[in-house]
Amino acid sequence: MRGLTAPLDPQLGQERPLRILIATDAWTPQVNGVVRTLETLRSELLRMGHDVRMITPELFSTVPMPTYPEIKLAIFPGSKVRRIMNAYGADTVHIATEGPIGLAVRRYCRLRGIRFTTSFHTRFPEYVHARFGVPTSWSYAALRWFHNPSSAVMVATHSLKDELHARGFFNLRLWSRGVDVELFKPRPKDCLDLPRPIWLYVGRVAVEKNVESFLALDLPGTKLIIGDGPMLTELKVKFPAAHFTGPKFGEELARYYSASDVFVFPSKTDTFGLVILEALASGIPVAAYPVQGPLDVIGEAPVGALDEDLARACARALTVSGADAREFAMNFSWEACTRQFLSNLSPQRPEAATVPGP
């Protein structure tokens, strides 16, 4: 199936801009890789001249998600979703998340025979299992139901594509990630007056991110934690020697990256790890486990250290050249990633003869 890199205007014979509808349950003020990816995607699409309509929790009454109060879930979004989609007249529809908004848009498309694409950002089966003990097989069955009717399921890496294919997912397409190399770049390190080396973690402070395993390491210098989440208060009490800043954004966040010495990525469940690219672009080597995400981004490149012993990975990463890390990150462009996203999209083609079930 050919994607929508930008269809030709039949009268002008030129590429015309698209009307792209993107539905997501993950949006500001959440701070995570999915939100940053979608914000940057929207900016790039607009820069390219496309029209973008976002359906986000900001448009609805919401309730806090259990155990994740900073995540707001839309309450009964179906009727408003219908009004928005009827009025907008999108050329193509992309569903980024599997929450209430994603479900409402999916149902609208299925009932009207409208083709849509989805993306697989988060390992919810592993997260739900870690928090509530629900078997991952149950959650993956629900995700197959959600994603398999789409004309393309976009995933960030080859290894995730292979894994989901083995789990029975169809129509898998690659959609990689990029990094803003103008924002995240090497800067002076003197903005942090902390004992060195400075070991930095950026991300959600939650059980599935495995932050506690990093904080428990016997490392010299300072452990610096940037982010918020349900385990923040508990870990502050348990590890009083670590520095917890809360969430940071933009230039301030970029300064924290560049002022650190090693970026530590303890997660074993992330599908990509956008923060890895941000660290590398800042000239900071990465220490991580040799799991999907770090393996896909770093692989054998000499820009960090991957080891089942995270302390050993940290020690090795400390010897890596920051200049090599920066040079490696320059290969990742958001423009290229956005064009890849566009090539995966599908046009709306309502099938008037049949109305699929939900």
PyMOL commands that set and color helices and strands:
alter all, ss='L'
color gray80, all
select helices_A, chain A and resi 33-47+57-59+78-88+100-112+124-132+136-147+158-166+207-209+211-215+232-238+250-259+274-281+294-297+310-317+322-329+334-344
alter helices_A, ss='H'
color red, helices_A
select strands_A, chain A and resi 19-23+51-55+62-65+68-74+92-95+117-119+152-155+172-174+198-202+222-226+243-246+262-265+286-288+304-306
alter strands_A, ss='S'
color yellow, strands_A
deselect
rebuild
show_as cartoon
